[in-house]
Amino acid sequence: MYTNPSNLIAALEGLLSRNSAGINQVIREYQPDRKLSFYEGVRQTLPEAAYPSLEVEATGASNSWTTTRAQRPRYSFNCMLTTMTTNVDKHHNFSTTLATAIIQIMTSPENLQLAIPNEQIWNPNGGLVNTVILDSLVEDATYSSQQEGAIRVAEFPWFALVNEPFPDSKFLVGQTNQPTIVKP
């Protein structure tokens, strides 16, 4: 687990920025003068001008070996989309429609192999290469409201799976003809 979760959040922010036209189109239907605000980490309070906002915070990482020479950490994040409007009749629809649009972008197969900024790994076949997200999924979403429906929150866990291979030289101890792990 050598990938910095903060860099994964930066990759997500870049992805959503590249798709901002579609996201902002959804927002303009309900709030013509607003656009999505993105924050790393959950804030205690946000100013009214920051809504709608998406806050993303790392919550954990687990690791598994995929082969003798690579590991695949799975990084977990909590995403909190908060919307605020005075139009209570359409607010629930606004919150769920916007959450669906963002989740669709985050999990689309078109967005796999998303490069992670500031992260490079040693690929035994290609030298230094950009680290990429191999898999990305939102497994469920929870919707709630506060202040008599004036503020709505959609929370969803997101995970990103990263492949981190190791060069053969990491597995040699002592003389180069005596590897500690036998090649398959």
TIDRENSE-231372 format. One record per residue (C-alpha): residue in one letter; x, y, z; residue number from 1. Coordinates in Angstrom, 2 decimals. Layout:
# TIDRENSE-231372
<"A", <X, Y, Z>, NUM>
...
***
This chain:
# TIDRENSE-231372
<"M", <0.00, 0.00, 0.00>, 1>
<"Y", <2.25, 2.70, -1.28>, 2>
<"T", <-0.31, 4.89, -3.06>, 3>
<"N", <-1.26, 8.02, -1.12>, 4>
<"P", <-5.08, 8.13, -0.65>, 5>
<"S", <-4.92, 11.91, -1.04>, 6>
<"N", <-3.67, 11.40, -4.60>, 7>
<"L", <-6.64, 9.11, -5.30>, 8>
<"I", <-8.95, 11.91, -4.18>, 9>
<"A", <-7.09, 14.28, -6.54>, 10>
<"A", <-7.67, 11.77, -9.37>, 11>
<"L", <-11.39, 11.73, -8.55>, 12>
<"E", <-11.51, 15.53, -8.44>, 13>
<"G", <-9.87, 15.67, -11.88>, 14>
<"L", <-12.35, 13.12, -13.26>, 15>
<"L", <-15.33, 15.08, -11.96>, 16>
<"S", <-13.82, 18.32, -13.26>, 17>
<"R", <-13.51, 16.81, -16.75>, 18>
<"N", <-17.17, 15.80, -16.53>, 19>
<"S", <-18.36, 19.07, -14.97>, 20>
<"A", <-20.54, 19.96, -17.97>, 21>
<"G", <-22.89, 17.03, -17.29>, 22>
<"I", <-22.83, 17.54, -13.53>, 23>
<"N", <-23.50, 21.27, -13.77>, 24>
<"Q", <-26.34, 20.65, -16.25>, 25>
<"V", <-28.13, 18.65, -13.54>, 26>
<"I", <-27.46, 21.41, -10.99>, 27>
<"R", <-28.70, 24.18, -13.33>, 28>
<"E", <-32.12, 22.51, -13.58>, 29>
<"Y", <-32.63, 23.17, -9.87>, 30>
<"Q", <-30.21, 26.02, -9.08>, 31>
<"P", <-29.19, 27.98, -12.21>, 32>
<"D", <-26.47, 30.04, -10.48>, 33>
<"R", <-24.59, 27.17, -8.75>, 34>
<"K", <-21.95, 24.56, -9.56>, 35>
<"L", <-20.52, 21.61, -7.62>, 36>
<"S", <-17.92, 22.36, -4.94>, 37>
<"F", <-15.39, 19.60, -4.21>, 38>
<"Y", <-13.55, 19.18, -0.89>, 39>
<"E", <-10.98, 16.68, 0.34>, 40>
<"G", <-12.08, 15.66, 3.81>, 41>
<"V", <-15.35, 16.27, 5.59>, 42>
<"R", <-15.87, 19.81, 6.90>, 43>
<"Q", <-17.64, 20.66, 10.13>, 44>
<"T", <-19.51, 23.50, 8.44>, 45>
<"L", <-19.76, 24.92, 4.94>, 46>
<"P", <-20.90, 28.38, 3.85>, 47>
<"E", <-24.20, 28.56, 1.97>, 48>
<"A", <-22.34, 29.48, -1.24>, 49>
<"A", <-20.53, 26.12, -1.17>, 50>
<"Y", <-23.67, 24.05, -1.85>, 51>
<"P", <-24.02, 21.69, -3.60>, 52>
<"S", <-20.81, 20.17, -2.28>, 53>
<"L", <-19.07, 16.82, -2.50>, 54>
<"E", <-16.76, 15.96, 0.39>, 55>
<"V", <-14.51, 12.91, 0.02>, 56>
<"E", <-12.54, 11.41, 2.89>, 57>
<"A", <-10.33, 8.31, 3.06>, 58>
<"T", <-11.67, 5.74, 5.50>, 59>
<"G", <-9.43, 2.71, 5.08>, 60>
<"A", <-7.20, 0.49, 3.01>, 61>
<"S", <-6.84, -3.23, 2.70>, 62>
<"N", <-4.23, -5.13, 0.76>, 63>
<"S", <-3.84, -8.43, -1.04>, 64>
<"W", <-1.11, -10.05, -3.08>, 65>
<"T", <-2.18, -10.75, -6.65>, 66>
<"T", <1.01, -12.56, -7.62>, 67>
<"T", <4.39, -12.94, -6.01>, 68>
<"R", <5.44, -9.66, -7.56>, 69>
<"A", <2.42, -7.36, -7.14>, 70>
<"Q", <-0.01, -6.25, -4.51>, 71>
<"R", <-3.46, -4.78, -5.02>, 72>
<"P", <-4.55, -2.35, -2.31>, 73>
<"R", <-8.22, -1.42, -2.11>, 74>
<"Y", <-8.69, 2.10, -0.76>, 75>
<"S", <-12.03, 3.03, 0.78>, 76>
<"F", <-13.55, 6.50, 0.89>, 77>
<"N", <-16.69, 8.08, 2.26>, 78>
<"C", <-18.34, 10.55, -0.10>, 79>
<"M", <-20.90, 13.04, 1.20>, 80>
<"L", <-22.96, 15.06, -1.27>, 81>
<"T", <-24.82, 17.92, 0.40>, 82>
<"T", <-27.45, 20.05, -1.32>, 83>
<"M", <-29.39, 23.00, 0.00>, 84>
<"T", <-32.39, 24.73, -1.56>, 85>
<"T", <-35.53, 26.58, -0.61>, 86>
<"N", <-37.63, 24.60, -3.10>, 87>
<"V", <-38.57, 21.74, -0.77>, 88>
<"D", <-40.93, 20.15, -3.32>, 89>
<"K", <-38.14, 19.38, -5.79>, 90>
<"H", <-35.24, 19.09, -3.36>, 91>
<"H", <-35.41, 15.31, -2.90>, 92>
<"N", <-35.38, 14.84, -6.68>, 93>
<"F", <-32.44, 17.28, -6.99>, 94>
<"S", <-30.38, 15.46, -4.37>, 95>
<"T", <-30.97, 11.96, -5.74>, 96>
<"T", <-30.55, 12.98, -9.39>, 97>
<"L", <-27.25, 14.75, -8.69>, 98>
<"A", <-25.95, 11.83, -6.59>, 99>
<"T", <-26.85, 9.39, -9.38>, 100>
<"A", <-25.05, 11.52, -12.00>, 101>
<"I", <-21.86, 11.69, -9.88>, 102>
<"I", <-21.93, 7.98, -9.03>, 103>
<"Q", <-22.42, 7.11, -12.70>, 104>
<"I", <-19.24, 9.03, -13.60>, 105>
<"M", <-17.26, 7.51, -10.70>, 106>
<"T", <-18.13, 3.92, -11.63>, 107>
<"S", <-18.29, 4.06, -15.42>, 108>
<"P", <-16.07, 1.45, -17.12>, 109>
<"E", <-14.92, 4.28, -19.43>, 110>
<"N", <-13.14, 5.81, -16.43>, 111>
<"L", <-11.14, 2.76, -15.39>, 112>
<"Q", <-7.39, 2.96, -15.86>, 113>
<"L", <-7.70, 6.49, -14.41>, 114>
<"A", <-4.18, 7.83, -13.82>, 115>
<"I", <-3.40, 8.86, -10.24>, 116>
<"P", <-1.49, 12.16, -10.09>, 117>
<"N", <1.90, 12.24, -8.38>, 118>
<"E", <2.09, 8.44, -8.25>, 119>
<"Q", <4.46, 6.33, -10.30>, 120>
<"I", <5.36, 2.69, -9.87>, 121>
<"W", <8.06, 0.46, -11.22>, 122>
<"N", <6.62, -1.85, -13.82>, 123>
<"P", <9.00, -4.75, -14.53>, 124>
<"N", <8.19, -4.50, -18.25>, 125>
<"G", <7.97, -0.75, -18.73>, 126>
<"G", <10.10, 0.99, -16.09>, 127>
<"L", <8.48, 3.90, -14.26>, 128>
<"V", <4.81, 4.22, -15.23>, 129>
<"N", <1.82, 6.12, -13.86>, 130>
<"T", <-0.21, 4.33, -11.22>, 131>
<"V", <-3.81, 3.78, -12.28>, 132>
<"I", <-7.11, 2.84, -10.68>, 133>
<"L", <-8.01, -0.65, -11.91>, 134>
<"D", <-11.49, -0.84, -10.44>, 135>
<"S", <-13.90, 1.62, -8.89>, 136>
<"L", <-17.31, 1.02, -7.36>, 137>
<"V", <-19.97, 2.62, -5.21>, 138>
<"E", <-21.78, -0.22, -3.47>, 139>
<"D", <-24.70, 1.67, -1.93>, 140>
<"A", <-26.02, 5.14, -1.12>, 141>
<"T", <-27.85, 6.55, 1.88>, 142>
<"Y", <-30.10, 9.60, 1.59>, 143>
<"S", <-31.22, 11.81, 4.47>, 144>
<"S", <-32.47, 15.32, 5.21>, 145>
<"Q", <-31.83, 17.91, 7.89>, 146>
<"Q", <-33.44, 21.20, 8.93>, 147>
<"E", <-36.93, 20.17, 7.78>, 148>
<"G", <-35.73, 19.17, 4.32>, 149>
<"A", <-33.78, 22.37, 3.55>, 150>
<"I", <-30.50, 20.41, 3.53>, 151>
<"R", <-30.26, 16.97, 1.95>, 152>
<"V", <-27.33, 14.60, 2.23>, 153>
<"A", <-26.41, 11.61, 0.07>, 154>
<"E", <-23.62, 9.49, 1.54>, 155>
<"F", <-21.96, 6.70, -0.37>, 156>
<"P", <-18.84, 4.62, 0.15>, 157>
<"W", <-16.47, 4.46, -2.83>, 158>
<"F", <-13.53, 2.16, -3.31>, 159>
<"A", <-10.61, 2.30, -5.73>, 160>
<"L", <-8.45, -0.71, -6.48>, 161>
<"V", <-4.82, -0.04, -7.46>, 162>
<"N", <-2.19, -2.45, -8.87>, 163>
<"E", <1.32, -2.04, -7.45>, 164>
<"P", <3.90, -4.37, -9.06>, 165>
<"F", <7.43, -4.80, -7.71>, 166>
<"P", <10.64, -5.11, -9.75>, 167>
<"D", <12.47, -8.44, -9.61>, 168>
<"S", <15.38, -6.76, -7.81>, 169>
<"K", <13.22, -6.37, -4.68>, 170>
<"F", <13.17, -10.15, -4.28>, 171>
<"L", <16.91, -10.78, -4.35>, 172>
<"V", <18.95, -11.30, -1.21>, 173>
<"G", <22.72, -11.72, -1.17>, 174>
<"Q", <24.08, -12.87, -4.48>, 175>
<"T", <21.92, -12.24, -7.54>, 176>
<"N", <21.80, -15.95, -8.40>, 177>
<"Q", <20.05, -16.81, -5.12>, 178>
<"P", <16.50, -15.34, -5.24>, 179>
<"T", <14.38, -15.67, -2.13>, 180>
<"I", <11.32, -16.34, -4.25>, 181>
<"V", <11.40, -18.69, -7.21>, 182>
<"K", <10.08, -17.25, -10.47>, 183>
<"P", <7.02, -19.06, -11.83>, 184>
***
